[in-house]
Amino acid sequence: MKITYYGHACFGVEMNGKHLLFDPFITGNELAKHVEIDKIPADYILISHGHGDHVADAEAIGKRTGAKVISNFEIVSWFEQKGLQGHPMNHGGKWTFDFGTVKYVSAIHSSVLPDGTYGGNPGGFVIWDDDQCFYFAGDTAVTMDMKLIPMLCPKLDFAIMPIGDNFTMDIQEAVLAADFVDCKKIVGCHFDTFGYIVIDKDAAKKAFEDTGKELILLPVGESADI
Protein backbone atom coordinates (compact mmCIF):
# COMPACT_ATOMS: atom_id res chain seq x y z
CA MET A 1 0.00 0.00 0.00
CA LYS A 2 1.44 3.38 -0.99
CA ILE A 3 1.22 6.21 1.54
CA THR A 4 2.38 9.81 1.13
CA TYR A 5 3.10 12.15 4.02
CA TYR A 6 2.01 15.76 3.45
CA GLY A 7 3.09 16.94 6.89
CA HIS A 8 1.67 17.16 10.42
CA ALA A 9 -1.19 14.60 10.43
CA CYS A 10 -1.97 14.68 6.70
CA PHE A 11 -1.47 11.51 4.67
CA GLY A 12 -2.52 10.24 1.30
CA VAL A 13 -3.19 6.51 0.97
CA GLU A 14 -3.79 4.70 -2.31
CA MET A 15 -6.17 1.79 -1.85
CA ASN A 16 -7.86 -0.24 -4.56
CA GLY A 17 -7.46 2.52 -7.13
CA LYS A 18 -8.84 5.24 -4.86
CA HIS A 19 -7.01 8.09 -3.18
CA LEU A 20 -7.77 8.58 0.51
CA LEU A 21 -6.63 11.86 2.07
CA PHE A 22 -6.49 12.21 5.85
CA ASP A 23 -6.69 15.46 7.86
CA PRO A 24 -5.57 17.92 5.17
CA PHE A 25 -3.50 20.72 6.69
CA ILE A 26 -0.75 21.81 4.31
CA THR A 27 -0.83 25.52 3.44
CA GLY A 28 -0.48 26.64 7.06
CA ASN A 29 2.44 24.31 7.76
CA GLU A 30 5.85 25.86 7.19
CA LEU A 31 7.40 22.39 6.99
CA ALA A 32 5.12 21.56 4.03
CA LYS A 33 5.61 24.77 2.04
CA HIS A 34 7.07 22.78 -0.87
CA VAL A 35 3.91 20.65 -1.17
CA GLU A 36 1.52 21.85 -3.90
CA ILE A 37 -2.05 21.25 -2.74
CA ASP A 38 -3.37 21.66 -6.29
CA LYS A 39 -1.59 18.44 -7.20
CA ILE A 40 -2.81 16.33 -4.28
CA PRO A 41 -5.26 13.65 -5.48
CA ALA A 42 -8.33 12.78 -3.41
CA ASP A 43 -11.41 10.64 -3.93
CA TYR A 44 -12.24 10.68 -0.22
CA ILE A 45 -11.20 13.06 2.56
CA LEU A 46 -11.24 11.48 6.02
CA ILE A 47 -11.27 13.93 8.91
CA SER A 48 -10.61 12.87 12.50
CA HIS A 49 -11.76 16.08 14.21
CA GLY A 50 -12.47 19.73 13.54
CA HIS A 51 -9.31 21.61 14.53
CA GLY A 52 -7.83 23.91 11.92
CA ASP A 53 -4.58 21.97 11.76
CA HIS A 54 -6.60 19.00 10.44
CA VAL A 55 -9.21 20.60 8.17
CA ALA A 56 -7.59 23.77 6.79
CA ASP A 57 -7.27 22.59 3.18
CA ALA A 58 -10.22 20.19 3.08
CA GLU A 59 -12.65 22.60 1.41
CA ALA A 60 -10.23 23.67 -1.34
CA ILE A 61 -9.13 20.12 -2.12
CA GLY A 62 -12.68 18.78 -1.88
CA LYS A 63 -14.08 21.34 -4.30
CA ARG A 64 -11.24 20.79 -6.78
CA THR A 65 -11.42 17.01 -6.74
CA GLY A 66 -15.07 16.34 -5.90
CA ALA A 67 -13.88 14.15 -3.03
CA LYS A 68 -16.41 12.90 -0.49
CA VAL A 69 -15.80 13.82 3.17
CA ILE A 70 -15.93 10.96 5.68
CA SER A 71 -16.14 12.05 9.30
CA ASN A 72 -18.57 12.37 12.17
CA PHE A 73 -22.05 13.78 11.59
CA GLU A 74 -21.22 17.31 12.76
CA ILE A 75 -18.13 17.74 10.60
CA VAL A 76 -19.76 16.25 7.51
CA SER A 77 -22.79 18.54 7.97
CA TRP A 78 -20.49 21.57 8.24
CA PHE A 79 -18.70 20.72 4.99
CA GLU A 80 -21.94 19.89 3.19
CA GLN A 81 -23.06 23.46 3.90
CA LYS A 82 -19.94 24.55 2.01
CA GLY A 83 -20.94 22.47 -1.01
CA LEU A 84 -18.93 19.30 -0.42
CA GLN A 85 -20.35 15.79 -0.49
CA GLY A 86 -20.17 13.77 2.67
CA HIS A 87 -20.75 10.46 4.38
CA PRO A 88 -21.46 10.89 8.13
CA MET A 89 -20.38 8.29 10.67
CA ASN A 90 -20.16 7.91 14.42
CA HIS A 91 -18.38 5.78 17.01
CA GLY A 92 -18.80 2.04 16.62
CA GLY A 93 -20.24 2.31 13.12
CA LYS A 94 -18.71 0.97 9.92
CA TRP A 95 -19.50 1.27 6.23
CA THR A 96 -18.20 -0.46 3.11
CA PHE A 97 -17.10 1.94 0.35
CA ASP A 98 -15.72 1.14 -3.10
CA PHE A 99 -12.17 1.03 -1.70
CA GLY A 100 -12.84 -0.97 1.48
CA THR A 101 -14.55 -0.91 4.87
CA VAL A 102 -14.20 2.02 7.28
CA LYS A 103 -14.87 1.70 11.00
CA TYR A 104 -15.09 4.89 13.08
CA VAL A 105 -13.37 4.37 16.44
CA SER A 106 -12.78 6.39 19.60
CA ALA A 107 -10.16 9.07 20.14
CA ILE A 108 -9.54 11.17 23.26
CA HIS A 109 -9.11 14.80 22.27
CA SER A 110 -11.18 17.97 21.77
CA SER A 111 -12.89 19.20 18.60
CA VAL A 112 -14.20 22.51 17.34
CA LEU A 113 -14.33 23.77 13.75
CA PRO A 114 -12.42 26.88 12.65
CA ASP A 115 -15.46 29.19 12.91
CA GLY A 116 -16.29 27.98 16.41
CA THR A 117 -18.94 25.45 15.35
CA TYR A 118 -19.17 22.36 17.52
CA GLY A 119 -17.13 19.62 15.84
CA GLY A 120 -18.66 16.58 17.51
CA ASN A 121 -16.58 13.91 19.18
CA PRO A 122 -13.13 13.22 17.70
CA GLY A 123 -12.38 9.81 16.26
CA GLY A 124 -10.05 7.58 14.34
CA PHE A 125 -10.50 5.17 11.44
CA VAL A 126 -9.73 1.50 10.90
CA ILE A 127 -9.80 0.69 7.19
CA TRP A 128 -9.56 -2.70 5.53
CA ASP A 129 -10.23 -4.85 2.48
CA ASP A 130 -9.64 -8.56 1.88
CA ASP A 131 -5.86 -8.13 1.87
CA GLN A 132 -4.83 -5.33 4.22
CA CYS A 133 -5.88 -3.28 7.21
CA PHE A 134 -4.59 -0.09 8.84
CA TYR A 135 -5.51 2.28 11.65
CA PHE A 136 -5.43 6.08 11.51
CA ALA A 137 -5.61 7.10 15.16
CA GLY A 138 -6.25 10.83 14.76
CA ASP A 139 -5.27 13.10 17.63
CA THR A 140 -5.55 11.05 20.79
CA ALA A 141 -4.13 9.94 24.08
CA VAL A 142 -3.63 6.24 24.62
CA THR A 143 -6.96 4.75 25.61
CA MET A 144 -8.17 1.35 26.77
CA ASP A 145 -10.68 1.44 23.89
CA MET A 146 -7.75 0.72 21.59
CA LYS A 147 -7.76 -2.84 22.94
CA LEU A 148 -11.10 -3.36 21.19
CA ILE A 149 -9.59 -2.86 17.74
CA PRO A 150 -7.92 -6.30 17.49
CA MET A 151 -11.17 -7.85 18.77
CA LEU A 152 -13.42 -6.17 16.21
CA CYS A 153 -11.24 -5.58 13.14
CA PRO A 154 -8.83 -7.58 10.96
CA LYS A 155 -5.17 -7.78 11.95
CA LEU A 156 -3.46 -4.42 11.40
CA ASP A 157 -0.64 -4.18 8.87
CA PHE A 158 0.33 -0.74 10.16
CA ALA A 159 -1.00 2.14 12.22
CA ILE A 160 -0.60 5.91 11.88
CA MET A 161 -0.27 7.47 15.35
CA PRO A 162 0.54 10.89 16.82
CA ILE A 163 3.80 10.98 18.78
CA GLY A 164 4.50 14.66 19.46
CA ASP A 165 3.29 14.96 23.09
CA ASN A 166 1.66 18.09 24.61
CA PHE A 167 -1.52 17.90 22.46
CA THR A 168 -1.50 14.10 21.94
CA MET A 169 0.31 10.94 22.95
CA ASP A 170 4.05 11.05 23.51
CA ILE A 171 6.46 8.31 22.46
CA GLN A 172 5.92 6.23 25.60
CA GLU A 173 2.15 6.27 25.18
CA ALA A 174 2.41 5.53 21.46
CA VAL A 175 4.51 2.43 22.19
CA LEU A 176 1.83 1.30 24.65
CA ALA A 177 -0.91 2.11 22.11
CA ALA A 178 0.89 -0.07 19.56
CA ASP A 179 0.70 -2.93 22.05
CA PHE A 180 -3.00 -2.28 22.65
CA VAL A 181 -3.83 -2.45 18.92
CA ASP A 182 -1.42 -5.36 18.37
CA CYS A 183 0.63 -3.65 15.67
CA LYS A 184 4.42 -3.60 15.29
CA LYS A 185 4.69 -1.15 12.36
CA ILE A 186 3.83 2.44 13.31
CA VAL A 187 3.92 5.53 11.09
CA GLY A 188 4.43 8.61 13.23
CA CYS A 189 2.66 11.94 12.80
CA HIS A 190 1.76 15.14 14.65
CA PHE A 191 5.36 16.03 15.50
CA ASP A 192 7.80 18.91 14.79
CA THR A 193 5.14 21.20 13.23
CA PHE A 194 5.04 23.57 16.21
CA GLY A 195 7.47 24.28 19.02
CA TYR A 196 5.30 22.38 21.48
CA ILE A 197 5.67 19.08 19.60
CA VAL A 198 9.30 18.94 18.45
CA ILE A 199 10.74 15.49 19.15
CA ASP A 200 14.08 13.67 19.19
CA LYS A 201 13.49 11.41 16.20
CA ASP A 202 16.42 9.08 16.89
CA ALA A 203 15.28 8.53 20.47
CA ALA A 204 11.73 7.94 19.27
CA LYS A 205 12.82 5.26 16.82
CA LYS A 206 14.96 3.58 19.49
CA ALA A 207 12.04 3.49 21.93
CA PHE A 208 10.06 1.48 19.39
CA GLU A 209 13.00 -0.71 18.43
CA ASP A 210 13.60 -1.58 22.09
CA THR A 211 10.13 -3.15 22.21
CA GLY A 212 10.43 -5.03 18.92
CA LYS A 213 8.50 -2.48 16.86
CA GLU A 214 9.32 -0.19 13.93
CA LEU A 215 8.63 3.54 13.88
CA ILE A 216 8.50 5.01 10.37
CA LEU A 217 9.01 8.78 10.11
CA LEU A 218 8.48 9.88 6.51
CA PRO A 219 9.94 13.19 5.30
CA VAL A 220 7.23 15.69 4.32
CA GLY A 221 6.22 15.20 0.71
CA GLU A 222 7.67 11.70 0.38
CA SER A 223 5.96 8.37 -0.22
CA ALA A 224 6.59 4.78 0.82
CA ASP A 225 5.10 1.35 0.18
CA ILE A 226 4.04 -0.18 3.47
KOLTOR-356340 format. One record per atom (N, C-alpha, C): x, y, z; residue in three letters. Coordinates in steps of 0.05 Angstrom, whole numbers, plus 32768, in hexadecimal, padded with zeros to 4 digits. Example, Ala and Ser with C-alpha at 12.3 -4.5 7.8 and 13.67 -1.06 7.14 Angstrom:
BEGIN
81087F8E809CALA80F67FA6809CALA81087FBE809CALA81017FD3808ESER81117FEB808FSER81028001809DSER
***
This chain:
BEGIN
80117FE88000MET800080008000MET801280198000MET800D802C7FEELYS801D80447FECLYS8011805A7FFELYS80218065800FILE8018807C801FILE802B8094801AILE802080AC801ATHR803080C48017THR802B80D6802ETHR804080E18039TYR803E80F38050TYR803F81108047TYR802A811F804DTYR8028813B8045TYR802D814E805CTYR803781438073GLY803E8153808AGLY8029815280A0GLY8032815780B8HIS8021815780D0HIS8012813D80D3HIS7FF8813D80CFALA7FE8812480D1ALA7FDB811D80B6ALA7FE5812980A0CYS7FD981268086CYS7FE781108076CYS7FD880FC806EPHE7FE380E6805DPHE7FD080E18046PHE7FDC80D88030GLY7FCE80CD801AGLY7FD380AF8019GLY7FBE809F8015VAL7FC080828013VAL7FB280797FFAVAL7FC080697FEAGLU7FB4805E7FD2GLU7FAA80427FD8GLU7F91803D7FD4MET7F8580247FDBMET7F70801C7FC6MET7F7580067FB9ASN7F637FFB7FA5ASN7F5B80107F90ASN7F6F801F7F87GLY7F6B80327F71GLY7F5F804D7F7AGLY7F5A80507F94LYS7F4F80697F9FLYS7F6480777FB0LYS7F6280917FB1HIS7F7480A27FC0HIS7F6580AC7FDAHIS7F6F80A37FF1LEU7F6580AC800ALEU7F7780C18016LEU7F6C80D7801ELEU7F7B80ED8029LEU7F7280F28046LEU7F8580F18059PHE7F7E80F48075PHE7F8781108080PHE7F75811D808EASP7F7A8135809DASP7F8B814A808EASP7F8081558078PRO7F9181668067PRO7F9681828074PRO7FAF8185807CPHE7FBA819E8086PHE7FD681A1807APHE7FD881B18065ILE7FF181B48056ILE7FFA81D18054ILE7FE781E3804BTHR7FEF81FE8045THR7FF8820E805ETHR7FEE82078075GLY7FF68215808DGLY800F8209809BGLY801A81F5808FASN803181E6809BASN804B81EE808DASN805C81FC809BGLU807582058090GLU808681EE8086GLU808481D78093LEU809481C0808CLEU808A81B38072LEU807281BB8069ALA806681AF8051ALA806481C4803AALA807381DA803CLYS807081EF8029LYS807881E7800CLYS808681D18009HIS808D81C87FEFHIS807881B57FE3HIS806381AF7FF2VAL804E819D7FE9VAL803981AE7FDAVAL803281A67FC2GLU801E81B57FB2GLU800381A87FB6GLU7FF181B67FC3ILE7FD781A97FC9ILE7FC781A57FB0ILE7FCC81B57F9BASP7FBD81B17F82ASP7FC381977F74ASP7FD8818A7F7DLYS7FE081717F70LYS7FDA81597F81LYS7FCE815D7F99ILE7FC881477FAAILE7FAE81397FA1ILE7FAF811F7F9BPRO7F9781117F92PRO7F8681097FAAPRO7F6B81087FA6ALA7F5981007FBCALA7F3F80F77FB0ALA7F3780DE7FB7ASP7F1C80D57FB1ASP7F0B80D67FCBASP7F1880D47FE1TYR7F0B80D67FFCTYR7F1D80E6800ETYR7F1180F6801FILE7F2081058033ILE7F1680FC804EILE7F2780F0805ELEU7F1F80E68078LEU7F2A80F9808ELEU7F188102809FILE7F1F811780B2ILE7F19810C80CEILE7F2E810D80DFSER7F2C810180FASER7F1E8114810ESER7F22812E810AHIS7F158142811CHIS7F17815D810FHIS7F0B8171811CGLY7F07818B810FGLY7F1C81A08111GLY7F32819B811FHIS7F4681B08123HIS7F5281B98108HIS7F5981D28107GLY7F6381DE80EEGLY7F7C81D080E3GLY7F8D81C580F5ASP7FA481B780EBASP7F9E819B80E1ASP7F84819680DCHIS7F7C817C80D1HIS7F68818080BAHIS7F5D819880B8VAL7F48819C80A3VAL7F4E81B38091VAL7F6481C28095ALA7F6881DB8088ALA7F6581DB8069ALA7F6F81C5805DASP7F6F81C48040ASP7F5981B18035ASP7F4881A78046ALA7F348194803EALA7F2081A08029ALA7F1781B8802EGLU7F0381C4801CGLU7F0F81C88001GLU7F2781D47FFFALA7F3381D97FE5ALA7F3981C07FD6ALA7F4381AC7FE3ILE7F4981927FD6ILE7F2F81847FCEILE7F1C81857FE0GLY7F0281787FDAGLY7EF481847FC3GLY7EF4819E7FC0LYS7EE681AB7FAALYS7EF581A67F90LYS7F1081A57F91ARG7F1F81A07F78ARG7F1C81837F6EARG7F1B81707F81THR7F1C81547F79THR7F0081477F79THR7EED81547F87GLY7ED381477F8AGLY7ED381317F9EGLY7EE881307FAFALA7EEA811B7FC3ALA7ED4811C7FD8ALA7ECD81057FE2LYS7EB881027FF6LYS7EC581038012LYS7EBA81138024VAL7EC48114803FVAL7EB980FE8050VAL7ECA80EF805EILE7EC180DB8072ILE7ECA80E5808DILE7EB780E8809FSER7EBD80F180BASER7EA580ED80CBSER7EA580F980E3ASN7E8D80F780F3ASN7E76810980E8ASN7E5F810680F3PHE7E47811480E8PHE7E4A813280E7PHE7E55813D80FDGLU7E58815A80FFGLU7E6B816680EAGLU7E82815980E7ILE7E95816380D4ILE7E8B816080B7ILE7E7F814980B1VAL7E7581458096VAL7E5F815A8090VAL7E4D815F80A3SER7E388173809FSER7E44818E809ASER7E59819580A8TRP7E6681AF80A5TRP7E7281B28089TRP7E7E819D807FPHE7E8A819E8064PHE7E75819D804EPHE7E5F818F8053GLU7E49818E8040GLU7E3D81AA803CGLU7E3D81BA8051GLN7E3381D5804EGLN7E4581E6803DGLN7E5E81DD8039LYS7E7181EB8028LYS7E7281DF800CLYS7E6081CC8007GLY7E5D81C17FECGLY7E6C81A87FE7GLY7E78819C7FFBLEU7E8581827FF8LEU7E72816B7FFDLEU7E7881547FF0GLN7E69813C7FF6GLN7E74812F8010GLN7E638120801DGLY7E6D81138035GLY7E5F80F9803CGLY7E6D80EA804CHIS7E6180D18058HIS7E6580D38076HIS7E5080D78085PRO7E5380DA80A3PRO7E5580BF80B0PRO7E6580BE80C5MET7E6880A680D5MET7E6980AD80F3MET7E6980998104ASN7E6D809E8120ASN7E798086812DASN7E8180888147HIS7E9080748154HIS7E8380588154HIS7E928044814DGLY7E888029814CGLY7E7D80218131GLY7E7780348120GLY7E6B802E8106GLY7E80802880F2GLY7E78801980DDLYS7E8A801380C6LYS7E79801480ADLYS7E8780188097TRP7E7A8019807DTRP7E8D800F8067TRP7E8380018054THR7E947FF7803ETHR7E9280098026THR7EA88015801EPHE7EAA80278007PHE7EB680177FF0PHE7EBB80257FD9ASP7EC680177FC2ASP7EE380117FC4ASP7EF0801B7FD9PHE7F0D80157FDEPHE7F1180017FF5PHE7EFD7FFE8006GLY7EFF7FED801EGLY7EEC7FF58034GLY7EEF7FE9804BTHR7EDD7FEE8061THR7EEA80028074THR7EDB8014807EVAL7EE480288092VAL7ED5802580ACVAL7EE3802280C2LYS7ED7802280DCLYS7EE0803B80EBLYS7ECC804980F7TYR7ED280628106TYR7ED6805B8123TYR7EEE8060812EVAL7EF580578149VAL7EFB8070815BVAL7EFD806A8174SER7F0080808188SER7F1C808D8187SER7F1C80A6818EALA7F3580B58193ALA7F2F80C881ABALA7F4480CD81BAILE7F4180DF81D1ILE7F4F80F981CAILE7F3F810E81C6HIS7F4A812881BDHIS7F33813C81C0HIS7F36815481B5SER7F20816781B3SER7F1B816D8196SER7F05817C8190SER7EFE81808174SER7EEC81988172SER7EF581AC8162VAL7EE481C2815BVAL7EED81CB813FVAL7EDA81D3812ELEU7EE181DB8113LEU7EEC81F88112LEU7EFA820080FDPRO7F08821A80FDPRO7EF682328103PRO7EDC823180FDASP7ECB82488102ASP7EBD8246811DASP7EC68233812EGLY7EBA82308148GLY7EA3821C814AGLY7E9B82118133THR7E8581FD8133THR7E8E81E48141THR7E7B81D88151TYR7E8181BF815ETYR7E8981AA814ATYR7E9F819C8150GLY7EA98188813DGLY7EA3816C8144GLY7E9181678157GLY7E8B814C815EGLY7EA2813E816DGLY7E9F81258172ASN7EB481168180ASN7ECA810E816CASN7EE381118174PRO7EF981088162PRO7EFA80EA815FPRO7F0780E1814AGLY7F0880C48145GLY7F2180BD8135GLY7F2380A38130GLY7F378098811FGLY7F298085810BGLY7F39807980F9PHE7F2E806780E5PHE7F3E804E80E3PHE7F31803780E2VAL7F3D801E80DAVAL7F32801780BFVAL7F44801180ACILE7F3C800E8090ILE7F487FF48086ILE7F377FE48079TRP7F417FCA806FTRP7F327FC18056TRP7F407FAE8047ASP7F337F9F8032ASP7F3B7F828036ASP7F397F718022ASP7F3F7F558026ASP7F5D7F4F802BASP7F6E7F638024ASP7F8B7F5D8025ASP7F9A7F6D803BASP7F907F848043GLN7F9F7F958054GLN7F8E7FA68067GLN7F997FAF807DCYS7F8A7FBE8090CYS7F9D7FD2809ECYS7F947FEB80A2PHE7FA47FFE80B1PHE7F92801080C2PHE7F9F801D80D5TYR7F92802E80E9TYR7F9D804A80E8TYR7F8C805E80E4PHE7F93807A80E6PHE7F8880848101PHE7F9980898114ALA7F90808E812FALA7F8480AA8133ALA7F8B80BD8122GLY7F8380D98127GLY7F9280E4813FGLY7F8A80FB8149ASP7F9781068161ASP7F8B80F88179ASP7F9C80EC8189THR7F9180DD81A0THR7FA680D881B5THR7F9D80D381CDALA7FAD80C781E2ALA7FAB80A981DEALA7FBC809A81ECVAL7FB7807D81ECVAL7F9E807881FCVAL7F8E806581F3THR7F75805F8200THR7F7080418201THR7F6380388215MET7F5D801B8217MET7F4B80128201MET7F3C802481F5ASP7F2A801D81DEASP7F3B801281C7ASP7F54801981C5MET7F65800E81B0MET7F677FF081B0MET7F637FE481C8LYS7F657FC781CBLYS7F4E7FB981BCLYS7F397FC881B6LEU7F227FBD81A8LEU7F287FB9818ALEU7F3B7FC88180ILE7F407FC78163ILE7F487FAB8159ILE7F5B7F9D8167PRO7F627F82815EPRO7F4A7F6E8161PRO7F387F758173MET7F217F638177MET7F0B7F668162MET7F0A7F7E8156LEU7EF47F858144LEU7EFC7F888127LEU7F157F8A8122CYS7F1F7F908107CYS7F347F7C80FECYS7F3A7F7A80E4PRO7F4F7F6880DBPRO7F6A7F7180E7PRO7F7D7F5F80E6LYS7F997F6480EFLYS7FA47F7D80E1LYS7FAF7F8F80F0LEU7FBB7FA880E4LEU7FD67FA280D7LEU7FD97FAD80BFASP7FF37FAC80B1ASP80057FC480BBASP7FF87FDA80C0PHE80077FF180CBPHE7FF2800480D8PHE7FFD801780E8ALA7FEC802B80F4ALA7FFA804680F3ALA7FEA805B80EEILE7FF4807680EEILE7FEC80838108ILE8000808B8118MET7FFB80958133MET800980B08138MET7FFD80C18148PRO800B80DA8150PRO801F80D38166PRO803680E28165ILE804C80DC8178ILE805880F58184ILE804D810C817FGLY805A81258185GLY8057812F81A2GLY8046812281B2ASP8042812B81CEASP8033814681CFASP802F815081E6ASN8021816A81ECASN8003816A81E4ASN7FFD816781CAPHE7FE2816681C1PHE7FD7814981BEPHE7FE9813681BCTHR7FE2811A81B7THR7FF4810881C7THR7FF480EE81BFMET800680DB81CBMET802380E381C7MET803480DB81DAASP805180DD81D6ASP805B80C281CDASP807580BF81CBILE808180A681C1ILE807A808F81D3ILE807C809281EDGLN8076807D8200GLN805A807381FDGLN8047808581FBGLU802B807D81F8GLU8026807081DCGLU8034807A81C8ALA8030806F81ADALA803A805281ACALA8050804C81BAVAL805A803181BCVAL8045801F81C9VAL8039802981DFLEU8025801A81EDLEU800C801681DBLEU8005802C81CDALA7FEE802A81BAALA7FF3801581A5ALA800B8013819BALA80127FFF8187ALA800D7FE38193ALA80147FDF81ACASP800E7FC581B9ASP7FF07FC181BAASP7FE17FD581C2PHE7FC47FD281C5PHE7FB77FCA81ABPHE7FC07FD58194VAL7FB37FCF817AVAL7FC17FB8816CVAL7FD57FAC817AASP7FE47F95816FASP7FF07F9A8154ASP80007FAF8153CYS800D7FB78139CYS802A7FBE813ECYS803C7FB3812ELYS80587FB88132LYS80647FCC811ELYS80547FD6810BLYS805E7FE980F7LYS804D800380FALYS805A80188104ILE804D8031810AILE8058804780F9ILE8047805680ECVAL804E806F80DEVAL8048808680F0VAL805C809680F6GLY805980AC8109GLY804E80C580FBGLY803F80D5810ACYS803580EF8100CYS803181028117CYS8029811A8111HIS8023812F8125HIS803C81358136HIS8052813A8128PHE806B81418136PHE807A81568126PHE808A81668134ASP809C817A8128ASP808E8193811BASP807481928117THR806781A88109THR806881C28118THR806481C08132PHE806581D78144PHE807A81D2815APHE808281E88167GLY809581E6817CGLY808D81D38193GLY807481D18198TYR806A81C081AETYR806F81A281A8TYR8072819A818FILE8071817E8188ILE808B81758179ILE80A08183817DVAL80BA817B8171VAL80C581638180VAL80CE814E8172ILE80D78136817FILE80F4812F8177ILE8100811D8187ASP811A81118180ASP811380F88170ASP811780FA8155LYS810E80E48144LYS811E80CB8148LYS813880CD814DASP814880B68152ASP814080A7816BASP813B80B78180ALA813280AB8199ALA8116809E8196ALA810580AA8186ALA80EB809F8181ALA80ED80848173ALA80FD8082815FLYS810080698150LYS810C80538163LYS811F805B8174LYS812B80488186LYS8117803D819ALYS8105804F81A3ALA80F1804681B7ALA80DF803081ABALA80D980328191PHE80C9801E8184PHE80DA8005817FPHE80F280098176GLU81047FF28171GLU81087FE1818AGLU810B7FEE81A1ASP81107FE081BAASP80F97FCE81C2ASP80E27FD281B6THR80CB7FC181BCTHR80C37FB081A4THR80D57FAD8191GLY80D17F9B817AGLY80BE7FA78165GLY80BC7FC18165LYS80AA7FCE8151LYS80BA7FE1813FLYS80AE7FEA8129GLU80BA7FFC8117GLU80AB80168115GLU80B9802C8119LEU80AD80478116LEU80B6805280FBLEU80A4805980E9ILE80AA806480CFILE80A4808280D0ILE80B8809380CBLEU80B480B080CALEU80BA80B980AELEU80A680BE809ELEU80AA80C68082LEU80B080E38080LEU80C380EB806FPRO80C78108806APRO80AE8113805DPRO80A8812D8062VAL8091813A8056VAL8093813A8038VAL807E8131802BGLY807C8130800EGLY808681168002GLY808F81038012GLU809980EA8008GLU808680D3800CGLU808980BE7FFBSER807780A77FFCSER8087808E8002SER80788079800BALA808480608010ALA806F804A800CALA807880338005ASP8066801B8004ASP8068800C801EASP80518009802BILE80517FFC8045ILE803E7FE58044ILE
***
